[in-house]
Structure formats: C-alpha cells, structure tokens
Amino acid sequence: MTKKWTIGNLLSTSSAYWRGCALQAGVRLEIFTAIDDQDMTLVEVAEQTSTNQRGIEYLLNALSAMGLLSKEDNRYRNTEETRKLLCKNSPAYMGHIILHHHHILDGWAQLDAAVMTGAPIAKRSYGEEVERESFLMGMFNLAMGIAPVIAEQIDLSGHHRLLDLGGGPGTYAIHFCLANPGLHAVIFDRPTTESFAAKTVANFGLTERIGFAGGDITTDHIPGGPYSVAWISHLLHSNGPEQSQEIIDKTVAAMAPGGVIMIHDFILDNSKDAPEFPALFSLNMLINNPAGRSYSEEELTAMLHNSGVRNINRHSFRGANDSSILYGTV
C-alpha cells in the first residue's frame, strides 16, 4: 500500500536525524551510564559527564521528551529500557551500534554528492580503531539478539563442520554450536578480528570447538574444508555482484556434496523497492562502499544457481530490520 504523505510526516521524516543525533550524543557522552539506577539533578549530571550546564539541560530535556529518560521534580532517571539497553555495564548494551551510526552520519549528510558521483564520499574520521571497535561490537550486540533465535529455528543435527564466513566475533558460530553439541566451526575473517573472536569464543567455553582462520575472502581461498554447512551473514552486501558471485563460488568449492549454504542479509523484493530498510541500506553502501548494495531474492538465487546450488528456498525467519535467509543444497 502506498504511503500517504502529508506536511506533518514530511517534516517528521526530514527532521528525524534530530532524534538520532540526540540519542547518539547521549550515548557518546555516557549520560545513561552516568545516571545508571540513580535519579540525578542537572548539576549532578553535568558534573558526572563534564558537560556545560546549558547544553546538558537542553539534551536531558530532549531525551526526556523522547521517552529515553524520565524527569520528575527536576531530577532525571533512566527508564527500565534505557538502563537495560544504554548503560555500558548492561549485558544488553546497544551503544556500540549507535556510535557506529554516529560515525557514518557525516557520510549520510552528503548523500546527494554520493548519488551524483555514484561513489563513496570523503567523511570525517573518528580514528580507525575507534570506528572498528564500535562496528565490531555493534555487530556483535545485534547478532546476540537474533543468533539464538536463528540457531533454534534451523536444524543442523547431523552436520559436523560449519564455516562462518566473514563471521567477525563468531556470534552465529557460537550459537549454532551451542544448539548443536556435535558441531564444530571455523570463523573465516580478516586477521584484525581474530583477537576479538578468540575472546568471545572463550567467554562461551567453545575454544575447543570453534577455530579461526585469517584471510581476505576476495583474494584468498577458504581453508579447512570440506564443510557441511556454510553461513554467510551480512557479507555480500559489502561487495559488488561479480565479487559476491566469486565469494559464493569459493564457499561452494569448500563444501562437501550435500552441504547446506545459507545467506543471511538484507534481501530486497525482486522489484527492489521494498522492504524499506534493505532499500535504504543500499544508500548506506553507496556512501561507504565502492560497489556494495542490497540484493534481491532473484539476484541471490541466480548467484547460488550459478555456483551449482540446488533446492534454493527462503527461510521463514525475518529479523527486526528485515534481514532474512536464503538457503540451498550443494
């Protein structure tokens, strides 16, 4: 159904970044962490966060108006949800992905230039290590929310070796192994992610069952095969069609006959104008990546078919941001 646009929702959409920037500033200044389970005055928050009283007053009131804080008798408190999701000492902390959104905001402000040139644009840098940490930790936090659900919905009984391609910290490998005691896995990703992956795997007590292989999927072969299952999550959208086809070809070549290959990504309808998030995500790739984009089910099915994959189907899983899974048999 076509959305009916009014002056009100046009202005709301155009100014939506105000709300995002207010949230990002709150996370970056660690306001929610400073308040934690207390109720604090304006002066106390300013002292705890080393901020200007005028500036922090406006931000605290805006965050309260958004429902991210509650204000009573000129004292500010976290809500139950913000204490869980935005305090750094919480295991459900989502601040890393919010900081990642802050780091790419400068690029989105120049979207018109990226559309004119069809290429990524120069943007402000917050430091390579800072940006890498927020991205990797952000991906870990997001995956921790859905990996247990996916592992529960996908039956891997009878499979013994899983390849987590571009798996970063190995969140999916971890939860597939937790759900399948007979399964061993290898995370294949850039060497810079190895220390993070090793720490995460160790935290779950799976060091003996999950290994790491460092390399670049665009130039290196996949070691350690043959695998009976391959999991490719949020990797293809960072590559153009030719590279994506090569990645699938390499993956299939590393698998045993009868193995299952699964692609988890922001998959577009074949018309490419829905769902909304995958369509917008293509713009995110335009700003930040020379060739990446969201792919339609039709395009991914064709790539799998070209690699000799059979019995290709769409899984019933749907993520909160419209991620979904396409799978087939080698």
N, C-alpha and C positions, 0 to 999 in steps of 0.2 A: 504494500500500500504506500503511495506517495505521501510524504510528509507535507502538511500544510504549513507554510512559512508565514509568520506574522512579524510585525515590527518588534514585538517583545522577544520572540525566540531568536530572531536575527541578532538583536543586540546582546542577548544572553550568550549566544554562541560566539560572537565576536569578542566579548569580554571574558570568556571562560578562562583565559590564561591568568586573569587576576586571581582567581581562586587557586589555580595551580601554583602560582608564584607565592601566594601567602602560605600555602601548605609547605612548599619547598623551603621557604625562609624559616618556618617554624622548626622543620627538621634540621636544617643546616645550622641553626643557632642552638639546637638541642633544647628547645623550650619545653617540649613534652617530657623529656628525660629529666630536666631540672625540677619540674613540678612533681613528677612521679606520683606518689599516693598522698601528697600533701594538698593543702589549699594555701595559696600564696598571694600576697599583695603585689601590686605593680612594682613597688620599690624592691621587694624581695626577688621578684623575677629578674628585674633589671640588674641587680647585684649578682645573682647566680649566673646570668648569661653575659655579663659585661657589655650590656647594651644601653643605649640612650633612653631615658625615661619617656620622652615624647614618642620616639619611634616604637618602642616596645608596647606602649599603651595602645597605639593605633593597631598594631599587629595582634595583640591579645584580644582586643575588642572584635577585630575582624574574624579571628579564629573562633571566638565565642559565637559570633553571628552565624558562622558556617556550621556550628554544632560540634566543632572539634574540641572546644573547651566549654566548661560551664562557668558562669560568673554569678556570684551571689554575695551581696554586702561588700562589693569591691574586692573580692577575693576570687582567685581563679583556680579551677580544678580540671584535671583530665576527666574525660568521660571514661566509662568502662572500656569502650572500644579503643580509644586513643591510648590509654595506658597499656593495653594489650599489643597494639599494632605500631605505636610510635615511640615507645620508651626503649632505649637501647638495651636495657637489661632484660627485656622480654624475649623468650624464645620465638615468639611470633612477629618480631620486629620487621617492619616493611620499609624502614627508612632508606635502605641501600638503593632500592629501585627508584624511590622518589628522588634521591640525589642524582641517580643516572638521568632521570628526566630533566633535572635542573641542568646537568652538564650538556645536554643536547638542545636546550631551549634556544640558545643563540642561533643554531642552525635553522630551527623552525621559523625564527623571526625573519630569515632570509629565503623562505620557500619560493617566493616569486623569482629570485635570481637563479635558484636551482632549476626551476621549471623552464626558464629562458635558455639556460645552457645545457640542461639535461645531465648535469654532473654535480658531484658534491661541491660544497662551497667552504671557504675558509671560515673558521669559527673560533671563538675564544677557547683557550686551553686551561684546564684546571690542574694540569700535571698528569703525565701518563700513568703513574702509579695510583694516584687518587681515582682517576677515571676507571682504570682496570678493576680496582677493588670494588667500587660501587657497582660496576656492571656484573662482575662475577658473583658478588654477594647478593646482588639484586636477583640475578637469575636463579641462584640457589634458593632464596626465600620464596620466589614464585613457584619453583618446581616442588619445593617441600609441601606446598599447598595442594598440588594436584597429582604428584607422583604416587602417593599411596593409593589414591582413587583409581588411577590408571592400572597400577600393578594388581589391584584387586579385580578389575574388570577384564583383564587379559590373561587367559590361561596359558601359561608357559610350562605346564607339567610335561615331562618327557624331554624337555630341552636342557642341554648341559653347558653350552657356551654361548654367551651373549656379547655382542660388540656394541658398546655405547659410543657412537661416532660423534666427535665434537662434544663430548659429554661434560667438559669442564670439571666441576667438583664431583661428578658421578652420581648425582642425586637419583636419577632414574635407575642406573645400575644397582644402586644401594637398595632401592625399594623393590625392584624386580627380584633381587637375591633374597631379601627378607621374606618375600611372598612365596619363593620357590627354593626350599632348602638344598635341592640338588643342583642349583645353577651356579656357575662361575662366570665372571665377566672381565672384560678388558675395556678400559676407557682409552680411546684414542683422541688426543687433542694436542695443541701446541705445548711445547715443554714448559712454557711460563705458567701453565695451570697445574703442573704436577704436584707442587708442594701443597697447594690448596686441596687438590683431590686426595692426596695421601692423608692429610689431617682429617678431612671429612669422613673418608672411608674408615679410618682408625676409630673415630668417635662412635661409629656404629658397630665396631668389633668385626669388621669384614675384611681385614687386611689379607687374610689367607685365601679369600675367595675372589677379590677384585684387584686386578693389576692395572698398571698404567703404561701406555706406550706413547712416547712423544713423537710428533711429526706434523707435517702440513698436508692435509688431505688433498690439496690442489696440486701438490708436486710429488708426494711420497706414496709408496704402496702401503697397504694396510697389513701390518704384521700379525702373527699369532693365530691365523686361521687353521682349519676351517671353522666357521661359526654356524650354529644352528638358528640363531636369532640375531638380527641387526636392528638397532634402534637409532633413527636419525631424527633428532629433535631440534627444531629451530636452527637448522644449519643451512638448508638450501636457500632460504630467503636472503642469505648474505652473498649469494653467488648468482651469476647470470645463467641463462638457460644452458649454454654449452658446458660450463663448469659443473652445473647441477647434474647434467647427464653423465659427465665423467665421474662425479662422486658416486652416483648410483651404480655405474658400471664397475667401479673399483670395489664397491661394497658387495655386489653380487659375486664378483670374482673371488672374494674372500670367504664365501659361504659354501656350506655343504649342500648337495642336492636335497630338495625338500625343505630347506630352511625358510624361515619367515622373515621378511623385511618389512619394517614399519616406519612410516614417515609421519612425524608429528609436527605440525606447522600451522600458520595462519592461512587456511585454504580458502580461496575465493570460490564463489559460484562460477559457473562457466561463462556467464555474462560479464564477470569481473566487476560488477557494480554493487556487490554485496558479498558477505556481510560488511558492515561499516568498518569495524576495526581492521580486518585484513586490507581493505581498500586504503584506509589511512596509513597503514603500516608501509605500503608501497612508497608513499611520500616520505616516510621516515628513512627508507633505504635510499631514495633519490638524494636526500640531503647528506647522507653519511657514507654512501657506498657507490662505487662506480658502476655496478651492474646489478646489484641485488634487487629483489622485489618479492611480493607475494605471488604465489602461483595458483592457478585454478585447479580444480579436481581433474579436469580434462587434460591439462598440461602435465600434471604429475603422473597421471595414469599412462599417458603416452611415453614418458621417460621410463617408467617401470617396464612397460611393454617392450620398449626398445632394448632393454637390458635382459630380456628373456623371462621376466617375472610373469607368473600366471595367477589366475584366480584373484584378481585385484578387486578389493572392496573397501567401502568406507565404514569405519567403526562407528558405533553409536555414541561414543564419548564426545562431549562438547565442553570445552573449557569456558571459564567466565569471560575471557576475551576472544571468544570464537576460535580458539585453537581446536583442531580435530586431527584424526588419524586415518591414514590410508595404508592398507597392508596388502601383501600378496605373497605368493609362494615361489621360491627359486627352483 
